[in-house]
């Protein structure tokens, strides 16, 4: 079946809530998504969208998850010391199993447990520390048969895939799965546009969260880890954006990756940015003109 519009959602911790606002604009403008990909927190939003959540449901669920993060003190400032969740976890300060449990409870309302239960084509990225390879969790593995440079996994719980993708190195304990030791997909692919090209999407909209934030020298592990991830993601995103037909970059430089409690604010910023850029988005997704026609003809031959 021919794919039409694909949406790639970047990682970025709590900043990724802006992607809900962007999706709200797409829904209001009747721009139907045919397949979706996501990394880290973007994978949470992508997974729920692929399960069939409309933007109203998505907003409710994501804000509920945020409230649970706060109530259960999943993120404690300033050192992110989480007890008893950090107990006996040598490869990360926070046991992300609690996030996995919270997410599965939300998936239950869609009757989804396994990746293959999802109807919309979905891609979630992670990285295996053992093989040094990008891991693609997907419900349409046949499209990736020739991608030997990636590890393709389909027979897996969706909550496991999302948990793996959200595993920020050092901050969260790594995810052990199928003889792999998995961390955040942002280490190798923070903006998963390339897999959507593999799915033969002929229109791809990506959402990134790049911005310039002044960094002050810090001895706090969380500050150092966050800075490293930000630097990696920015360089990776620059390359990925070129593969999309249009990239919406939302500036949330005033919000940190672990700023729980600002979800509503992020959603509104994303909504405002997408509305402001709607004319450009609509034009890029319509692919009007000679170049668009040529590209669509090429896609038919692939």
DACOR-V986710 format. One record per run of one state. SS is the DSSP state (a for helix, b for strand, c for the rest). FROM is the first residue (numbers start at 0). TO is the last residue. If there is no record, write none. Layout:
SS;FROM;TO  SS;FROM;TO
//
This chain:
c;0;3  b;4;8  c;9;11  a;12;27  c;28;33  b;34;38  c;39;39  a;40;49  c;50;53  a;54;70  c;71;90  b;91;93  c;94;95  a;96;109  c;110;112  b;113;113  a;114;116  c;117;119  b;120;127  c;128;131  b;132;137  c;138;139  a;140;143  c;144;148  b;149;152  c;153;155  b;156;156  a;157;164  c;165;168  b;169;171  c;172;173  b;174;176  c;177;178  b;179;183  a;184;186  c;187;192  a;193;197  c;198;201  b;202;207  c;208;219  a;220;240  c;241;244  b;245;248  c;249;261  a;262;275  c;276;276  a;277;285  c;286;288  a;289;300  c;301;301
//
